[in-house]
Amino acid sequence: MAEHLPKMPVVFIGHGAPTLVLSDNRYTRAWRQLAQNLPRPKAIVVVSAHWLTHAKTLVTAMLQPRTIHDFGRMDARLFQMQYPAPGAPALAERIVQQVNHAHIGLDERWGLDHGAWCPLSVMYPQADIPVIQLSMDATQPPAAHYALAQQLAFLRTEGVLVLCSGNIVHNLRRMALPEDHAFDWAQRFDQAVCACINNDRHQPLLNYAGFGEDAQLAVPTIEHYLPLLYALAFKDAGERVSYPVEGFAYGSISMRSVLIG
């Protein structure tokens, strides 16, 4: 039987561009401070915008996950970065056993994509905490992702940090200078999402298209938004929520992070 520990917080990180980790900036400083304020995890489960699977959900189960450089032409220093955290095969197997889902299984091929290792390399630079990733099934609607995540609530009482990595607003086609401004539609959607989170109203967030044109612009594709829903599925009614990071990059990317617990 797994050991029951004080309930771990859950974190959603607005991870932004990979190049953030190459310099000291307000985002990396906030991520570093966030990790220092958290209880030290026994293991970390990451739900990243950058691992979509089709008609199945996978959990990494290798002893030593590889560092995946899953981006195009960028600063050469990024391709030299490695995050050699160990895996946690036993935890991966436990997740598969606990989840009542016909299409969930173990994976030996993926590793840690930049949605995982970029924030983790700042938060836990020693890479000495076991890390696994949970994929997101691109064929499922938002409510199915939320329901699956609810089945993982046991992780919080076993010393496991759930880190969900994406961006509430993520529209690369609308990016524009200056770096730290925000379009009106991006701000409205970000604030509407916050209002729902603060009032424990998750259903409108599952049906985010109801926010109209703002949602169409803020979430042109769903993969960066979905990790937020995973994080919210772990939240107990009335549980404390705070925002360690706020702000926008290039007008159309919300850098907001959410801390639950």
GIGI-V122649 format. One record per pair of residues at least 6 apart in sequence whose ideal C-beta (glycine too) atoms are under 7 Angstrom apart, sorted by the first residue. I is the first residue (numbers start at 1). J is the second residue. If there is no record, write none. Layout:
[[I | J] [I | J]]
This chain:
[[2 | 158] [3 | 158] [4 | 157] [4 | 158] [5 | 157] [5 | 158] [5 | 159] [7 | 156] [7 | 157] [7 | 261] [8 | 39] [8 | 41] [8 | 156] [8 | 159] [8 | 160] [8 | 161] [9 | 38] [9 | 259] [9 | 260] [9 | 261] [10 | 156] [10 | 162] [10 | 231] [10 | 234] [10 | 260] [10 | 261] [11 | 34] [11 | 161] [11 | 163] [11 | 164] [11 | 257] [11 | 259] [12 | 164] [12 | 227] [12 | 228] [12 | 231] [12 | 257] [12 | 258] [13 | 31] [13 | 119] [13 | 163] [13 | 165] [13 | 257] [14 | 167] [14 | 168] [14 | 245] [14 | 254] [14 | 255] [14 | 256] [14 | 257] [15 | 115] [15 | 118] [15 | 119] [15 | 165] [15 | 166] [15 | 167] [16 | 27] [16 | 167] [16 | 249] [16 | 253] [16 | 255] [18 | 71] [18 | 74] [18 | 78] [18 | 114] [18 | 118] [19 | 74] [19 | 75] [19 | 78] [20 | 27] [20 | 28] [21 | 28] [21 | 118] [21 | 121] [21 | 122] [22 | 75] [22 | 77] [22 | 78] [27 | 245] [27 | 255] [28 | 122] [30 | 244] [30 | 245] [31 | 119] [31 | 122] [31 | 123] [32 | 122] [32 | 123] [34 | 123] [34 | 244] [34 | 259] [35 | 123] [35 | 124] [38 | 161] [41 | 129] [41 | 159] [41 | 160] [41 | 161] [42 | 159] [42 | 160] [43 | 88] [43 | 91] [43 | 129] [43 | 130] [43 | 160] [44 | 129] [44 | 131] [44 | 161] [44 | 163] [45 | 132] [45 | 134] [45 | 155] [45 | 160] [45 | 162] [46 | 116] [46 | 131] [46 | 133] [46 | 163] [46 | 165] [47 | 134] [47 | 136] [47 | 164] [47 | 165] [47 | 227] [47 | 230] [48 | 113] [48 | 115] [48 | 116] [48 | 133] [48 | 165] [48 | 227] [49 | 115] [49 | 165] [49 | 166] [49 | 223] [49 | 224] [49 | 227] [50 | 70] [50 | 113] [50 | 114] [50 | 115] [51 | 110] [51 | 113] [51 | 133] [51 | 135] [51 | 136] [52 | 135] [52 | 136] [52 | 138] [52 | 223] [53 | 135] [53 | 137] [53 | 138] [54 | 137] [54 | 138] [54 | 139] [55 | 103] [55 | 137] [55 | 139] [56 | 103] [56 | 104] [56 | 105] [56 | 137] [57 | 101] [57 | 103] [57 | 104] [57 | 134] [57 | 135] [57 | 137] [57 | 148] [58 | 105] [58 | 107] [58 | 135] [59 | 92] [59 | 95] [59 | 96] [59 | 106] [59 | 107] [59 | 132] [59 | 134] [60 | 87] [60 | 92] [60 | 107] [60 | 110] [60 | 111] [60 | 132] [60 | 133] [61 | 87] [61 | 89] [61 | 92] [61 | 93] [61 | 106] [61 | 107] [61 | 108] [62 | 87] [62 | 108] [63 | 86] [63 | 87] [63 | 89] [64 | 86] [64 | 87] [65 | 87] [65 | 111] [65 | 112] [65 | 131] [66 | 111] [67 | 81] [67 | 82] [67 | 83] [67 | 111] [67 | 112] [67 | 117] [68 | 111] [68 | 112] [68 | 113] [69 | 78] [69 | 79] [70 | 113] [70 | 114] [71 | 114] [81 | 121] [83 | 112] [83 | 117] [83 | 120] [83 | 121] [83 | 127] [84 | 127] [85 | 127] [85 | 129] [85 | 130] [85 | 131] [86 | 130] [87 | 130] [87 | 131] [87 | 132] [88 | 130] [88 | 132] [91 | 132] [92 | 106] [92 | 132] [93 | 106] [95 | 152] [96 | 104] [96 | 105] [96 | 106] [98 | 151] [98 | 154] [99 | 148] [99 | 151] [100 | 151] [101 | 148] [110 | 133] [112 | 131] [112 | 133] [115 | 165] [116 | 131] [116 | 133] [116 | 165] [119 | 165] [120 | 131] [136 | 145] [136 | 226] [142 | 206] [142 | 226] [142 | 229] [143 | 206] [145 | 226] [145 | 229] [145 | 230] [146 | 206] [146 | 229] [146 | 233] [149 | 230] [149 | 233] [149 | 234] [150 | 233] [153 | 234] [155 | 162] [156 | 234] [162 | 234] [164 | 227] [164 | 228] [164 | 230] [164 | 231] [165 | 227] [166 | 224] [166 | 225] [166 | 226] [166 | 227] [166 | 228] [167 | 224] [167 | 253] [167 | 254] [168 | 190] [168 | 193] [168 | 225] [168 | 228] [168 | 254] [168 | 256] [169 | 186] [169 | 189] [169 | 190] [169 | 218] [169 | 252] [169 | 253] [169 | 254] [170 | 224] [170 | 253] [171 | 217] [171 | 218] [171 | 220] [171 | 252] [174 | 183] [174 | 217] [174 | 251] [174 | 252] [175 | 250] [175 | 251] [175 | 252] [176 | 250] [176 | 251] [177 | 250] [179 | 249] [179 | 250] [180 | 247] [180 | 248] [181 | 248] [181 | 251] [182 | 248] [182 | 251] [183 | 251] [183 | 252] [185 | 213] [185 | 214] [185 | 217] [185 | 218] [186 | 218] [186 | 248] [186 | 251] [186 | 252] [186 | 254] [188 | 214] [189 | 211] [189 | 214] [189 | 215] [189 | 218] [190 | 254] [190 | 256] [192 | 211] [193 | 205] [196 | 202] [196 | 204] [196 | 205] [197 | 232] [197 | 241] [197 | 258] [198 | 241] [200 | 237] [200 | 238] [202 | 232] [204 | 210] [205 | 229] [205 | 232] [206 | 229] [208 | 215] [208 | 219] [208 | 225] [209 | 215] [219 | 225] [231 | 258] [231 | 260] [234 | 260] [235 | 260] [239 | 260] [239 | 261] [240 | 261] [241 | 258] [241 | 259] [241 | 260] [242 | 259] [243 | 256] [243 | 257] [243 | 258] [244 | 257] [244 | 259] [245 | 255] [245 | 256] [245 | 257] [246 | 256] [247 | 255] [248 | 254] [248 | 255] [249 | 255]]
